[in-house]
């Protein structure tokens, strides 16, 4: 009897897994064909799939979107904006339903990592800014948000700062400034008595001094 029940459970899980893979396939098709109306409904079904963790599903969604965009070579400005808008909506809705700061921080790290090398850095920068806003609420002892995990915050702030340094090295001061601001703002809310913020501020001054020497 137990074996029969176990087999039934495994079969159900297998069917669910296949259905989820079909949803992924539908998502890829909608993205490649840029069927935005269909995409909205597919994403909704994707995130509300019964038995799937919303944060894991959201991670899968980001990977599928990024892979599809990379395969396409280059999307139009309008298409890129539409995808970012949809992803942002998914993030916000998932966060409202499951205020799990650990899963949220891991998701932000994943999203930042796979999008970091893209030429269009608007969405990636927004990830850092969103993390800073969430971290501020946790730092301020919000009743709804726990403190941002220190290791995740440190990693993201440091990587954002390194991105700013790379941009400065390439000679684009104006483009680097939003990244510096975002990294320092995120570091400000680290639960480490100001250590990370002081460290990145010091590195900022060194980087700016070297840049001035190079221009002189």
N, C-alpha and C positions, 0 to 999 in steps of 0.2 A: 504494500500500500504506500509506504513511504517513498519507494523508488518511483512509483507511478506519479505520486504528487510532485516529486522532485523533477521528473521528466517533463511534467506539464509546466512547471515553473520555468524551466530552462527553455522550453519551446516558446513560452510567452515572451521571455526576455529576448529570444532570437528574433521573433516577429517584430518586437518593438525596435530592436536595433536596426533591422532592415527598413522599417518605416522611417526611422530617423535619417538613415542614409539617403532615402528617396527625397526627403525634405531638403537635404543638402544639395542633391542633384537639381531639384527644382530651383533652389536658391541660385546656384551657379548659372543655370540657364537664364533666369530672369536678369541676373547681373550682366551676362555677356550680351544679351539681346536688348538690355537697357529698357526693359518693360517695367517702368517704375510703379505702375498701379498694381501689377501682379507681385512685384517685389515686396510692397508693403504688407500684403496679405500673407505671403510666404514667410516673411520674417516673423510676423505675429504668430503663425502656426509653429514656427521653429522654436520660439522662446516659450511657448505655452505647451509644448509637447509633454504629455503626461509621463511622469517617471524620470524625466531628465532634469538635472540640476540647472537652474537658470544661469548661474555664473559660468558653468562649463559650456552650456549651449551658446552663451554670449561669446566665450572665447573661440569656440568653433566658428561662430558667425564672422568674427573679425578675421580669422585666418582665411576663410573662404573668400571674403570680400577682398582681402589683400592679394591673395593668389590670383583671383579673377582680374583685378586691376593690373597686376604685373603682367599677366598673360596678354592682356589687351594692348600692352605697350604704353599707350597714353590715352587717358580719358579726357573728354572735353571738360572745360572749367565747370560747366553746368552739371555734368554728370558727377564729377568729383564732389561738388558742393552738395548734391542730392544724397550721395552716399554718406558723407560726413553728417548731414542732417539726420539721416535715418539711424546711423550708429549712435549719435548723441541721444536721440530719443530712446533707443533701446537701453542705453546705459542708465538714463534717468529713471525709466520705468522699472528696471531691474533693481536699482538702488532703493526706490520707494517701497518695493515689495519686500526686499530682503536687505535690511541695513546691516550687512555682514562686512565689517571693515577689513577683516583679514582677506576674504575672497575678493573684495573690491580692490584692495591694494595689489593683490597678485594679478588681477585682470588688467589694471592700469599698467603694471610693469610689462606684461606680455604685449599689450597693445603698443606701448611705447617702443619696445624692442623691435617688433616686426615692421614698424613704420618709420623707424629712425633714419634709414638710408634713403627714403623717398625724397624726391626733389621738392615736392610740396610738403612743407613742414608745418603748415597751419594746424592740422589736426593733432599732430604730435605735440606741438606747443600747448594746445588746449588741454591735452591730457595732464601735463604738468600743472597747469593753472587750476584744473579741476581738483587734482590731488591736494593742492595748497588750500583750496577752499574747504575741502573735507577735513584736512588736518587742522585747520584753524578752529573748526567747530569742536573737534575732539579735544584740542588743547584748552579750549575755553570751558571745558566740562559740560558740553551740551548734553541734555538728558537723552537725546536720540542718537548721538554718535559717540563711539568709543575712540580712544586715542589711536592715531595712525601708527601702525607697527614701525618701530624705530629703524629696523634693518631695511624695510621696504622704502621708507621715507629717505633714508640716507643714500640708498642706491639710486633712487630716481632723481633726487636733487643733485647728486654728484654727476650722474650721466647728463643731465640737462646742462649743468655748468660746463662739462667737458665739450658738449655740443657748441656752447657759446664760444669757448676758447678756439675751437676749430674754425668757427665762422670769423672770429677776430683775426686769426692767423691768415685766413684767406683775404683779409683786408676789408671786410664788410662790417664796419663799426655799427652802423644803424641797424642792420639785420640781427646783430648779436645782442643788442641791448634788451629786447624782450625776453630772450633766453636767460640772460643774467638776472633780470628782474624776477622771472618765474622761479629760477633755481634758488635765489636768496629768499624769496617769499615762502617757498616750501620749507627751506631749511629753518626759517624763523620759528616754525611750529614743531620742531623736533623736541622730543622730551629728553633733552641731554644738557640742560642748563646753558644753552646757547653755544655749545661747542661747535656744532656743524656750521652754524651761521657765521661764527667768527672765523672759522677755517676758510670757508668759501669767500668771505669778504676779503681776507688777507690775500688769497690767490687772485682775486679780481684785481686788486691793486697792483700786484706783481705783473699780471698779464697786460694791464693797461700801460704800466711803466715801460715794459719791453716793446710794446707797440709804438709808443712815442719815440723811443730810441731808434727804432727801425725807420720811422718816418723822418727823423731828423737828418 
